[in-house]
Amino acid sequence: MIVKFSMPKRHLETLKEFISLPKEQQENYLQLLNSISPEFSEKEIKDITNLSDDEFEEFLGYLRFFISIYLNYYRYKKPLNDFINEVIKDPAKKRDIELEPIEDVRDLVEKIIKMDNNIGIFSKNINLSTDNPNIFFDARIITDLRHLFYNDIEIFPNYALIQHLLRISYVKNDDTKEMFFNLNLDQLMELKRIIDRAITKENTIKKMCKEKELITLEEVEWFE
């Protein structure tokens, strides 16, 4: 099966918007890109860029777009000229989106795919974080007391059952879905034991990484 790469319309419009900016503003944004680290949270990126709220939202939109370019270029696995023509130029022409001069597009993409120390790490972080088709979104446990009535429901029940309902929400193909699990106390304690063990393992790995001077990153939450 041949997979054909094509830049979506919204990304083509973002690209047109960026290359239409004054050269000085483009260079300023690219310099800001070089100043951020994959370790930074959204707040830390905002602090270091020192942009107004509106400017930062625009910058963050471009950052998301550049990460998408980086990801798709290395998934494409063909020369840059082919990427420009097949993934950007041809789809733009079909959608009547003018990207001129095309040399400016090529220069921009070249700069982005060379930003391996930050854009590259951001993209690999996001790629690994979303590699599973089911992405955890939310969870809740509802605890309920269920009375066990006699056949004669007018007699007040002497027995009851405590039940726990675990609801897990997850995202699949951009849709939020839910799964439900009934749990008793023993199962709840087993789930807690497994989660506590995973947290302990993470802390141990972080200590090991610190000793080896490896930087552990949080997942990128601001990428959409």
N, CA, C and O of each residue as an XYZ file, in Angstrom:
896
protein
N       0.844     -1.196      0.000
C       0.000      0.000      0.000
C       0.881      1.248      0.000
O       1.778      1.372      0.834
N       0.629      2.182     -0.939
C       1.400      3.411     -1.027
C       0.695      4.510     -0.240
O      -0.468      4.820     -0.500
N       1.404      5.097      0.724
C       0.851      6.196      1.512
C       1.282      7.510      0.877
O       2.476      7.771      0.731
N       0.313      8.336      0.500
C       0.617      9.623     -0.126
C       0.536     10.718      0.926
O      -0.507     10.912      1.549
N       1.640     11.435      1.122
C       1.681     12.524      2.084
C       1.130     13.791      1.432
O       1.433     14.098      0.279
N       0.319     14.513      2.191
C      -0.244     15.767      1.687
C      -0.491     16.698      2.862
O      -1.154     16.322      3.829
N       0.042     17.916      2.781
C      -0.141     18.866      3.876
C      -1.590     19.341      3.902
O      -2.113     19.770      2.874
N      -2.256     19.271      5.075
C      -3.658     19.705      5.147
C      -3.798     21.204      4.911
O      -2.838     21.963      5.035
N      -5.009     21.607      4.570
C      -5.273     22.995      4.205
C      -4.885     23.967      5.309
O      -4.287     25.007      5.033
N      -5.217     23.642      6.560
C      -4.926     24.574      7.654
C      -3.427     24.784      7.815
O      -2.999     25.881      8.174
N      -2.613     23.752      7.557
C      -1.167     23.901      7.653
C      -0.625     24.705      6.469
O       0.310     25.491      6.626
N      -1.206     24.511      5.294
C      -0.809     25.304      4.133
C      -1.105     26.783      4.370
O      -0.322     27.653      3.990
N      -2.235     27.052      4.998
C      -2.596     28.449      5.299
C      -1.649     29.041      6.343
O      -1.289     30.215      6.271
N      -1.246     28.207      7.325
C      -0.268     28.675      8.326
C       1.071     28.964      7.658
O       1.723     29.960      7.972
N       1.479     28.097      6.744
C       2.737     28.290      6.021
C       2.689     29.579      5.206
O       3.642     30.357      5.229
N       1.603     29.811      4.493
C       1.458     31.028      3.704
C       1.517     32.248      4.611
O       2.153     33.249      4.282
N       0.850     32.156      5.753
C       0.839     33.265      6.713
C       2.252     33.578      7.205
O       2.639     34.742      7.308
N       3.022     32.521      7.510
C       4.371     32.746      8.049
C       5.294     33.374      7.014
O       6.001     34.333      7.325
N       5.304     32.849      5.780
C       6.236     33.387      4.777
C       5.786     34.764      4.290
O       6.534     35.457      3.600
N       4.536     35.167      4.660
C       4.060     36.512      4.321
C       4.467     37.536      5.371
O       4.353     38.740      5.139
N       4.944     37.068      6.527
C       5.411     37.986      7.558
C       6.645     38.729      7.071
O       7.380     38.221      6.224
N       6.881     39.939      7.602
C       8.131     40.638      7.273
C       9.334     39.760      7.647
O       9.300     39.042      8.647
N      10.386     39.827      6.840
C      11.563     38.983      7.055
C      12.109     39.125      8.475
O      12.530     38.144      9.089
N      12.098     40.329      8.978
C      12.632     40.572     10.323
C      11.828     39.808     11.374
O      12.396     39.247     12.311
N      10.485     39.788     11.211
C       9.628     39.067     12.161
C       9.832     37.553     12.031
O       9.831     36.837     13.032
N      10.007     37.070     10.794
C      10.284     35.649     10.597
C      11.571     35.246     11.316
O      11.610     34.242     12.027
N      12.614     36.038     11.121
C      13.905     35.730     11.740
C      13.814     35.806     13.257
O      14.454     35.024     13.960
N      13.022     36.744     13.764
C      12.847     36.861     15.213
C      12.209     35.597     15.781
O      12.656     35.081     16.806
N      11.153     35.091     15.111
C      10.499     33.865     15.563
C      11.444     32.666     15.479
O      11.457     31.822     16.374
N      12.229     32.592     14.408
C      13.165     31.474     14.259
C      14.264     31.525     15.318
O      14.707     30.484     15.802
N      14.703     32.729     15.680
C      15.694     32.861     16.750
C      15.097     32.443     18.092
O      15.761     31.816     18.917
N      13.816     32.808     18.293
C      13.141     32.382     19.523
C      13.031     30.860     19.577
O      13.192     30.258     20.638
N      12.758     30.242     18.429
C      12.697     28.775     18.370
C      14.013     28.163     18.831
O      14.027     27.170     19.557
N      15.113     28.762     18.405
C      16.433     28.246     18.772
C      16.754     28.440     20.247
O      17.651     27.793     20.787
N      16.011     29.343     20.899
C      16.305     29.644     22.307
C      15.547     28.756     23.281
O      15.848     28.755     24.475
N      14.559     27.991     22.787
C      13.764     27.167     23.702
C      14.339     25.754     23.771
O      14.971     25.272     22.832
N      14.103     25.112     24.900
C      14.616     23.766     25.138
C      13.451     22.783     25.242
O      12.368     23.156     25.693
N      13.662     21.533     24.831
C      12.601     20.516     24.970
C      12.165     20.283     26.416
O      11.119     19.682     26.662
N      12.968     20.758     27.372
C      12.610     20.597     28.792
C      11.542     21.589     29.227
O      10.912     21.395     30.267
N      11.325     22.653     28.450
C      10.472     23.756     28.889
C       8.996     23.397     28.813
O       8.549     22.730     27.880
N       8.249     23.853     29.815
C       6.789     23.774     29.772
C       6.272     24.951     28.954
O       7.045     25.822     28.554
N       4.977     24.977     28.709
C       4.385     26.094     27.958
C       4.648     27.414     28.671
O       4.975     28.412     28.028
N       4.506     27.427     30.006
C       4.741     28.664     30.778
C       6.198     29.106     30.655
O       6.476     30.295     30.497
N       7.130     28.148     30.727
C       8.550     28.495     30.629
C       8.891     29.025     29.238
O       9.716     29.928     29.100
N       8.256     28.465     28.208
C       8.466     28.977     26.850
C       7.973     30.413     26.752
O       8.631     31.264     26.155
N       6.799     30.680     27.349
C       6.251     32.045     27.320
C       7.176     33.012     28.057
O       7.404     34.131     27.599
N       7.703     32.578     29.196
C       8.577     33.454     29.979
C       9.848     33.811     29.215
O      10.280     34.964     29.215
N      10.444     32.809     28.564
C      11.728     33.053     27.898
C      11.550     33.847     26.594
O      12.453     34.579     26.188
N      10.394     33.704     25.944
C      10.180     34.453     24.699
C       9.801     35.905     24.965
O      10.012     36.780     24.126
N       9.224     36.150     26.177
C       8.871     37.525     26.568
C       7.913     38.174     25.568
O       8.042     39.356     25.252
N       6.956     37.395     25.079
C       5.974     37.903     24.129
C       4.672     38.252     24.846
O       4.394     37.733     25.927
N       3.880     39.130     24.243
C       2.546     39.408     24.773
C       1.675     38.168     24.594
O       2.055     37.230     23.892
N       0.514     38.166     25.226
C      -0.373     36.999     25.142
C      -0.737     36.682     23.688
O      -0.688     35.525     23.271
N      -1.103     37.716     22.919
C      -1.491     37.494     21.517
C      -0.296     37.026     20.691
O      -0.423     36.114     19.873
N       0.867     37.649     20.903
C       2.068     37.257     20.165
C       2.470     35.820     20.503
O       2.910     35.066     19.635
N       2.310     35.452     21.790
C       2.703     34.103     22.194
C       1.786     33.055     21.588
O       2.249     31.991     21.178
N       0.478     33.343     21.524
C      -0.448     32.399     20.893
C      -0.088     32.197     19.421
O      -0.165     31.083     18.901
N       0.308     33.290     18.753
C       0.735     33.181     17.358
C       2.019     32.356     17.258
O       2.142     31.486     16.396
N       2.974     32.640     18.151
C       4.244     31.914     18.151
C       4.029     30.427     18.429
O       4.635     29.576     17.778
N       3.155     30.114     19.408
C       2.892     28.715     19.751
C       2.244     27.985     18.582
O       2.514     26.806     18.352
N       1.387     28.690     17.842
C       0.785     28.093     16.656
C       1.835     27.746     15.605
O       1.776     26.690     14.976
N       2.801     28.652     15.424
C       3.887     28.372     14.484
C       4.770     27.230     14.995
O       5.226     26.401     14.207
N       5.012     27.182     16.294
C       5.830     26.107     16.870
C       5.178     24.751     16.619
O       5.858     23.805     16.220
N       3.871     24.645     16.848
C       3.152     23.399     16.572
C       3.279     23.023     15.094
O       3.488     21.860     14.749
N       3.150     24.023     14.240
C       3.244     23.796     12.801
C       4.632     23.306     12.407
O       4.757     22.380     11.605
N       5.677     23.919     12.962
C       7.046     23.518     12.625
C       7.342     22.098     13.109
O       8.050     21.344     12.442
N       6.801     21.741     14.262
C       6.969     20.371     14.760
C       6.313     19.388     13.790
O       6.865     18.321     13.519
N       5.135     19.745     13.265
C       4.453     18.882     12.293
C       5.276     18.738     11.014
O       5.363     17.649     10.447
N       5.879     19.839     10.563
C       6.734     19.772      9.374
C       7.894     18.809      9.624
O       8.187     17.949      8.793
N       8.553     18.961     10.779
C       9.703     18.111     11.112
C       9.286     16.638     11.135
O       9.946     15.788     10.538
N       8.187     16.350     11.830
C       7.709     14.965     11.937
C       7.421     14.370     10.561
O       7.841     13.255     10.251
N       6.702     15.125      9.748
C       6.273     14.589      8.459
C       7.425     14.485      7.472
O       7.428     13.594      6.622
N       8.404     15.381      7.569
C       9.552     15.290      6.669
C      10.315     13.985      6.916
O      10.687     13.292      5.969
N      10.544     13.656      8.183
C      11.317     12.441      8.469
C      10.493     11.169      8.313
O      11.058     10.085      8.168
N       9.176     11.282      8.340
C       8.337     10.128      8.003
C       8.295      9.918      6.487
O       8.146      8.793      6.010
N       8.428     11.006      5.746
C       8.339     10.972      4.287
C       9.489     10.182      3.657
O       9.290      9.447      2.689
N      10.684     10.340      4.210
C      11.867      9.547      3.816
C      12.231      9.681      2.339
O      12.652      8.713      1.705
N      12.066     10.876      1.802
C      12.514     11.175      0.443
C      13.263     12.504      0.467
O      13.208     13.221      1.466
N      13.970     12.846     -0.626
C      14.723     14.107     -0.650
C      13.834     15.334     -0.426
O      12.621     15.294     -0.630
N      14.480     16.422     -0.001
C      13.757     17.653      0.327
C      12.945     18.169     -0.861
O      11.803     18.590     -0.684
N      13.511     18.142     -2.059
C      12.790     18.647     -3.234
C      11.488     17.884     -3.462
O      10.463     18.475     -3.802
N      11.538     16.574     -3.274
C      10.321     15.764     -3.421
C       9.298     16.133     -2.353
O       8.104     16.222     -2.637
N       9.764     16.347     -1.128
C       8.874     16.739     -0.024
C       8.194     18.070     -0.341
O       6.985     18.215     -0.160
N       8.977     19.036     -0.813
C       8.420     20.355     -1.147
C       7.359     20.224     -2.233
O       6.279     20.804     -2.127
N       7.671     19.461     -3.279
C       6.758     19.354     -4.420
C       5.505     18.540     -4.104
O       4.388     18.978     -4.381
N       5.695     17.345     -3.520
C       4.558     16.439     -3.336
C       3.709     16.787     -2.118
O       2.480     16.730     -2.173
N       4.371     17.147     -1.017
C       3.655     17.337      0.248
C       3.150     18.768      0.412
O       2.145     18.993      1.087
N       3.834     19.738     -0.199
C       3.474     21.144      0.007
C       2.963     21.809     -1.282
O       1.836     22.304     -1.328
N       3.788     21.813     -2.307
C       3.472     22.589     -3.520
C       2.231     22.068     -4.236
O       1.328     22.847     -4.541
N       2.169     20.764     -4.511
C       1.024     20.200     -5.244
C      -0.297     20.365     -4.481
O      -1.281     20.805     -5.077
N      -0.355     20.024     -3.165
C      -1.608     20.241     -2.423
C      -2.021     21.715     -2.383
O      -3.212     22.023     -2.435
N      -1.038     22.636     -2.291
C      -1.358     24.066     -2.281
C      -1.996     24.478     -3.608
O      -2.959     25.244     -3.633
N      -1.456     23.966     -4.695
C      -1.988     24.291     -6.022
C      -3.424     23.786     -6.162
O      -4.277     24.484     -6.710
N      -3.691     22.573     -5.667
C      -5.034     22.009     -5.752
C      -6.043     22.816     -4.946
O      -7.225     22.862     -5.285
N      -5.568     23.456     -3.872
C      -6.467     24.230     -2.996
C      -6.405     25.734     -3.290
O      -6.944     26.540     -2.532
N      -5.755     26.100     -4.381
C      -5.632     27.513     -4.788
C      -5.014     28.377     -3.689
O      -5.422     29.518     -3.469
N      -4.010     27.800     -2.999
C      -3.267     28.559     -1.992
C      -1.902     28.900     -2.586
O      -1.097     28.015     -2.875
N      -1.662     30.178     -2.759
C      -0.434     30.620     -3.420
C       0.722     30.687     -2.426
O       0.663     31.426     -1.442
N       1.757     29.921     -2.685
C       2.948     29.916     -1.842
C       4.137     30.411     -2.669
O       4.892     29.621     -3.235
N       4.282     31.704     -2.723
C       5.348     32.297     -3.521
C       6.142     33.293     -2.681
O       5.576     33.979     -1.830
N       7.440     33.374     -2.916
C       8.221     32.488     -3.792
C       8.460     31.133     -3.130
O       8.623     31.051     -1.913
N       8.479     30.085     -3.925
C       8.641     28.732     -3.387
C      10.018     28.557     -2.761
O      10.216     27.682     -1.918
N      10.978     29.398     -3.179
C      12.322     29.338     -2.581
C      12.261     29.684     -1.093
O      13.021     29.136     -0.294
N      11.354     30.597     -0.720
C      11.203     30.947      0.692
C      10.672     29.758      1.496
O      11.074     29.541      2.639
N       9.769     28.996      0.889
C       9.237     27.795      1.538
C      10.359     26.785      1.742
O      10.496     26.206      2.819
N      11.158     26.578      0.700
C      12.259     25.627      0.779
C      13.269     26.036      1.858
O      13.736     25.198      2.629
N      13.602     27.340      1.903
C      14.555     27.835      2.909
C      14.025     27.610      4.319
O      14.766     27.209      5.217
N      12.732     27.873      4.504
C      12.128     27.702      5.828
C      12.153     26.234      6.255
O      12.557     25.919      7.374
N      11.722     25.340      5.366
C      11.705     23.913      5.696
C      13.118     23.421      5.988
O      13.315     22.624      6.905
N      14.094     23.881      5.227
C      15.487     23.498      5.466
C      15.931     23.896      6.863
O      16.600     23.126      7.552
N      15.559     25.096      7.278
C      15.943     25.570      8.615
C      15.277     24.727      9.703
O      15.898     24.390     10.711
N      13.997     24.389      9.480
C      13.248     23.632     10.487
C      13.826     22.232     10.672
O      14.007     21.779     11.803
N      14.115     21.548      9.570
C      14.571     20.152      9.697
C      15.999     20.058     10.239
O      16.472     18.969     10.565
N      16.682     21.201     10.334
C      18.016     21.214     10.937
C      17.974     21.513     12.440
O      19.001     21.440     13.115
N      16.790     21.850     12.962
C      16.645     22.173     14.390
C      16.480     20.885     15.197
O      15.460     20.667     15.851
N      17.496     20.049     15.134
C      17.406     18.720     15.748
C      17.425     18.769     17.273
O      16.864     17.890     17.926
N      18.065     19.787     17.844
C      18.230     19.843     19.304
C      16.980     20.276     20.048
O      16.855     20.018     21.245
N      16.052     20.931     19.358
C      14.819     21.327     20.056
C      13.563     20.871     19.301
O      12.787     20.077     19.834
N      13.349     21.359     18.072
C      12.177     20.917     17.307
C      12.208     19.401     17.111
O      11.180     18.730     17.209
N      13.411     18.869     16.830
C      13.546     17.425     16.639
C      13.182     16.635     17.882
O      12.482     15.627     17.796
N      13.656     17.088     19.047
C      13.352     16.382     20.306
C      11.879     16.548     20.666
O      11.239     15.593     21.106
N      11.333     17.757     20.483
C       9.898     17.959     20.697
C       9.093     16.965     19.863
O       8.174     16.322     20.371
N       9.439     16.840     18.585
C       8.664     15.985     17.683
C       8.773     14.519     18.072
O       7.786     13.786     18.010
N       9.970     14.083     18.474
C      10.141     12.675     18.886
C       9.392     12.398     20.190
O       8.825     11.321     20.368
N       9.393     13.379     21.102
C       8.636     13.264     22.350
C       7.147     13.068     22.029
O       6.502     12.165     22.560
N       6.621     13.921     21.161
C       5.205     13.856     20.796
C       4.900     12.549     20.073
O       3.868     11.923     20.317
N       5.798     12.144     19.188
C       5.586     10.913     18.415
C       5.510      9.693     19.333
O       4.653      8.828     19.152
N       6.406      9.626     20.318
C       6.392      8.498     21.258
C       5.171      8.561     22.168
O       4.573      7.533     22.486
N       4.799      9.784     22.589
C       3.672      9.948     23.508
C       2.346      9.563     22.883
O       1.422      9.142     23.579
N       2.251      9.708     21.556
C       0.982      9.436     20.871
C       1.056      8.196     19.996
O       0.192      7.977     19.146
N       2.097      7.379     20.203
C       2.303      6.206     19.342
C       1.199      5.165     19.526
O       0.830      4.475     18.575
N       0.674      5.052     20.743
C      -0.425      4.119     20.987
C      -1.725      4.714     20.460
O      -1.979      5.897     20.686
N      -2.552      3.943     19.770
C      -3.797      4.501     19.219
C      -4.784      4.957     20.289
O      -5.662      5.773     20.010
N      -4.650      4.434     21.525
C      -5.532      4.827     22.620
C      -4.745      5.693     23.608
O      -3.806      5.217     24.247
N      -5.134      6.968     23.729
C      -4.435      7.912     24.592
C      -5.296      8.203     25.821
O      -6.443      8.632     25.694
N      -4.735      7.966     27.016
C      -5.468      8.213     28.261
C      -5.895      9.670     28.346
O      -5.117     10.572     28.035
N      -7.148      9.898     28.773
C      -7.672     11.259     28.906
C      -8.093     11.585     30.341
O      -7.746     12.640     30.871
N      -8.844     10.669     30.965
C      -9.371     10.960     32.302
C      -9.816      9.650     32.955
O     -10.025      8.641     32.280
N      -9.956      9.687     34.270
C     -10.453      8.508     34.996
C     -11.238      8.952     36.224
O     -11.001     10.023     36.783
N     -12.166      8.112     36.621
C     -12.958      8.394     37.821
C     -13.424      7.074     38.421
O     -13.756      6.134     37.700
N     -13.445      7.016     39.750
C     -13.989      5.842     40.440
C     -15.231      6.268     41.223
O     -15.176      7.153     42.078
N     -16.334      5.625     40.912
C     -17.597      5.900     41.601
C     -17.861      4.764     42.579
O     -17.941      3.601     42.185
N     -17.995      5.103     43.843
C     -18.245      4.097     44.887
C     -19.706      4.173     45.316
O     -20.235      5.248     45.600
N     -20.333      3.021     45.354
C     -21.781      2.994     45.580
C     -22.134      1.893     46.572
O     -21.480      0.851     46.617
N     -23.169      2.133     47.360
C     -23.716      1.122     48.274
C     -25.000      0.579     47.670
O     -25.971      1.315     47.496
N     -25.004     -0.721     47.347
C     -26.163     -1.339     46.713
C     -26.884     -2.236     47.720
O     -26.325     -3.223     48.199
N     -28.129     -1.879     48.032
C     -28.926     -2.708     48.938
C     -29.383     -3.979     48.227
O     -29.720     -3.947     47.043
N     -29.392     -5.097     48.952
C     -29.866     -6.366     48.405
C     -31.260     -6.642     48.983
O     -31.415     -7.053     50.134
N     -32.239     -6.404     48.156
C     -33.617     -6.516     48.623
C     -34.076     -7.977     48.628
O     -33.591     -8.804     47.856
N     -35.019     -8.264     49.518
C     -35.680     -9.566     49.527
C     -36.711     -9.594     48.406
O     -37.017     -8.568     47.799
N     -37.243    -10.792     48.140
C     -38.292    -10.879     47.137
C     -39.472     -9.985     47.495
O     -40.117     -9.390     46.632
N     -39.729     -9.912     48.791
C     -40.751     -8.973     49.269
C     -40.044     -7.634     49.492
O     -39.437     -7.420     50.541
N     -40.122     -6.739     48.514
C     -39.331     -5.505     48.554
C     -39.830     -4.514     49.599
O     -39.212     -3.469     49.802
N     -40.962     -4.836     50.279
C     -41.437     -3.948     51.339
C     -40.675     -4.192     52.645
O     -40.721     -3.364     53.555
N     -39.973     -5.330     52.736
C     -39.157     -5.620     53.923
C     -37.826     -4.894     53.772
O     -37.148     -5.005     52.751
N     -37.469     -4.149     54.814
C     -36.216     -3.375     54.743
C     -35.028     -4.332     54.641
O     -34.932     -5.269     55.433
N     -34.106     -4.112     53.668
C     -32.988     -5.049     53.468
C     -31.981     -5.005     54.606
O     -31.688     -3.939     55.149
N     -31.451     -6.180     54.965
C     -30.417     -6.281     56.003
C     -29.003     -6.369     55.424
O     -28.018     -6.320     56.159
N     -28.918     -6.498     54.112
C     -27.603     -6.688     53.493
C     -27.374     -5.644     52.394
O     -28.303     -5.142     51.760
N     -26.107     -5.353     52.210
C     -25.739     -4.391     51.152
C     -24.369     -4.763     50.594
O     -23.600     -5.485     51.229
N     -24.083     -4.267     49.416
C     -22.818     -4.542     48.741
C     -22.177     -3.219     48.335
O     -22.820     -2.361     47.730
N     -20.904     -3.072     48.678
C     -20.166     -1.878     48.241
C     -19.508     -2.185     46.900
O     -18.763     -3.156     46.767
N     -19.791     -1.357     45.925
C     -19.230     -1.547     44.591
C     -18.441     -0.311     44.161
O     -18.777      0.823     44.502
N     -17.381     -0.575     43.401
C     -16.575      0.514     42.835
C     -16.633      0.392     41.318
O     -16.376     -0.676     40.763
N     -16.969      1.482     40.657
C     -17.028      1.503     39.193
C     -15.904      2.401     38.685
O     -15.898      3.607     38.931
N     -14.959      1.803     37.978
C     -13.854      2.548     37.395
C     -14.230      2.948     35.970
O     -14.519      2.100     35.126
N     -14.218      4.261     35.721
C     -14.487      4.766     34.368
C     -13.189      5.345     33.811
O     -12.600      6.242     34.415
N     -12.750      4.848     32.685
C     -11.550      5.357     32.019
C     -11.957      5.994     30.703
O     -12.583      5.353     29.858
N     -11.599      7.253     30.535
C     -11.848      7.960     29.280
C     -10.538      8.001     28.490
O      -9.469      8.238     29.052
N     -10.638      7.770     27.196
C      -9.439      7.787     26.360
C      -9.783      8.361     24.990
O     -10.947      8.420     24.596
N      -8.749      8.777     24.282
C      -8.932      9.364     22.949
C      -8.444      8.367     21.904
O      -7.338      7.835     21.996
N      -9.288      8.126     20.916
C      -8.932      7.257     19.799
C      -9.412      7.916     18.517
O     -10.598      8.204     18.363
N      -8.479      8.153     17.596
C      -8.813      8.812     16.322
C      -9.556     10.128     16.552
O     -10.540     10.427     15.876
N      -9.063     10.912     17.524
C      -9.612     12.239     17.855
C     -10.995     12.181     18.490
O     -11.619     13.225     18.680
N     -11.494     10.988     18.824
C     -12.785     10.854     19.507
C     -12.557     10.381     20.939
O     -11.709      9.523     21.186
N     -13.310     10.937     21.877
C     -13.225     10.511     23.270
C     -14.162      9.332     23.502
O     -15.354      9.401     23.204
N     -13.608      8.258     24.035
C     -14.396      7.048     24.314
C     -14.245      6.689     25.786
O     -13.363      7.205     26.472
N     -15.113      5.799     26.265
C     -15.093      5.416     27.676
C     -15.179      3.898     27.827
O     -15.792      3.204     27.016
N     -14.535      3.401     28.907
C     -14.650      1.995     29.291
C     -14.956      1.944     30.779
O     -14.490      2.789     31.544
N     -15.743      0.947     31.190
C     -16.170      0.844     32.588
C     -15.780     -0.529     33.142
O     -15.872     -1.545     32.452
N     -15.337     -0.532     34.420
C     -14.925     -1.775     35.074
C     -15.486     -1.799     36.498
O     -15.324     -0.840     37.254
N     -16.150     -2.907     36.854
C     -16.565     -3.119     38.242
C     -15.381     -3.647     39.049
O     -14.665     -4.539     38.593
N     -15.176     -3.106     40.232
C     -14.061     -3.529     41.085
C     -14.552     -3.762     42.506
O     -15.368     -3.000     43.026
N     -14.044     -4.830     43.134
C     -14.262     -4.975     44.573
C     -13.037     -4.421     45.297
O     -12.107     -3.935     44.653
N     -13.026     -4.487     46.619
C     -11.935     -3.879     47.381
C     -10.601     -4.549     47.073
O      -9.589     -3.861     46.936
N     -10.575     -5.867     46.963
C      -9.317     -6.564     46.663
C      -8.765     -6.120     45.301
O      -7.565     -5.892     45.153
N      -9.645     -6.003     44.328
C      -9.203     -5.573     42.999
C      -8.725     -4.121     43.010
O      -7.780     -3.746     42.315
N      -9.418     -3.314     43.829
C      -9.013     -1.911     43.974
C      -7.627     -1.809     44.597
O      -6.807     -1.000     44.164
N      -7.366     -2.626     45.609
C      -6.054     -2.635     46.260
C      -4.974     -3.136     45.309
O      -3.845     -2.648     45.343
N      -5.308     -4.108     44.459
C      -4.345     -4.606     43.472
C      -4.009     -3.527     42.443
O      -2.856     -3.369     42.043
N      -5.033     -2.793     42.026
C      -4.810     -1.690     41.091
C      -3.916     -0.626     41.726
O      -3.013     -0.101     41.076
N      -4.168     -0.313     42.988
C      -3.331      0.663     43.704
C      -1.891      0.170     43.804
O      -0.950      0.945     43.630
N      -1.721     -1.133     44.087
C      -0.373     -1.699     44.201
C       0.386     -1.568     42.884
O       1.570     -1.231     42.870
N      -0.306     -1.836     41.782
C       0.330     -1.758     40.465
C       0.719     -0.315     40.136
O       1.805     -0.063     39.613
N      -0.179      0.632     40.447
C       0.108      2.046     40.180
C       1.263      2.541     41.053
O       2.156      3.238     40.572
N       1.240      2.177     42.343
C       2.334      2.571     43.247
C       3.670      2.012     42.751
O       4.698      2.686     42.825
N       3.648      0.785     42.251
C       4.872      0.166     41.742
C       5.403      0.937     40.522
O       6.607      1.157     40.394
N       4.498      1.338     39.639
C       4.909      2.093     38.452
C       5.514      3.442     38.844
O       6.499      3.875     38.246
N       4.930      4.107     39.844
C       5.456      5.396     40.314
C       6.841      5.209     40.928
O       7.743      6.014     40.700
N       7.001      4.143     41.708
C       8.315      3.859     42.310
C       9.356      3.590     41.226
O      10.489      4.062     41.321
N       8.974      2.833     40.193
C       9.902      2.554     39.089
C      10.306      3.848     38.377
O      11.471      4.029     38.025
N       9.333      4.749     38.167
C       9.672      6.025     37.514
C      10.672      6.812     38.354
O      11.634      7.365     37.820
N      10.452      6.865     39.659
C      11.373      7.607     40.540
C      12.772      6.991     40.512
O      13.773      7.706     40.523
N      12.830      5.655     40.474
C      14.130      4.974     40.413
C      14.840      5.282     39.096
O      16.044      5.537     39.076
N      14.084      5.257     38.000
C      14.665      5.560     36.691
C      15.157      7.001     36.637
O      16.212      7.279     36.067
N      14.391      7.923     37.232
C      14.799      9.332     37.240
C      16.107      9.523     38.005
O      16.972     10.293     37.586
N      16.247      8.815     39.134
C      17.502      8.897     39.898
C      18.670      8.366     39.069
O      19.750      8.957     39.050
N      18.440      7.243     38.381
C      19.479      6.657     37.537
C      19.872      7.626     36.418
O      21.054      7.793     36.119
N      18.864      8.265     35.800
C      19.126      9.214     34.715
C      19.907     10.419     35.224
O      20.796     10.929     34.541
N      19.567     10.867     36.430
C      20.287     12.009     37.003
C      21.754     11.670     37.209
O      22.628     12.493     36.936
N      22.031     10.457     37.694
C      23.419     10.021     37.889
C      24.168      9.932     36.567
O      25.368     10.198     36.512
N      23.456      9.553     35.491
C      24.073      9.409     34.169
C      24.006     10.703     33.359
O      24.428     10.749     32.204
N      23.461     11.766     33.993
C      23.305     13.075     33.342
C      22.415     12.995     32.099
O      22.643     13.672     31.097
N      21.395     12.144     32.203
C      20.374     12.079     31.164
C      19.198     12.950     31.580
O      18.787     12.931     32.741
N      18.657     13.712     30.638
C      17.533     14.605     30.934
C      16.226     13.883     30.640
O      16.001     13.441     29.513
N      15.365     13.760     31.640
C      14.052     13.143     31.426
C      13.029     14.245     31.150
O      12.989     15.255     31.853
N      12.217     14.043     30.137
C      11.250     15.050     29.705
C       9.841     14.678     30.123
O       9.509     13.502     30.269
N       9.015     15.701     30.314
C       7.580     15.487     30.485
C       6.950     15.414     29.096
O       7.530     15.891     28.120
N       5.765     14.817     29.012
C       5.070     14.798     27.729
C       4.655     16.214     27.352
O       4.351     17.030     28.223
N       4.643     16.503     26.051
C       4.286     17.830     25.556
C       2.771     17.948     25.543
O       2.103     17.350     24.700
N       2.226     18.727     26.487
C       0.763     18.807     26.639
C       0.136     19.888     25.755
O      -1.073     19.875     25.526
N       0.962     20.835     25.253
C       0.378     21.954     24.500
C       0.316     21.672     23.006
O      -0.145     22.518     22.240
N       0.782     20.470     22.570
C       0.735     20.160     21.140
C      -0.628     19.579     20.794
O      -1.116     18.678     21.477
N      -1.243     20.097     19.727
C      -2.559     19.608     19.312
C      -2.460     18.996     17.927
O      -3.461     18.523     17.388
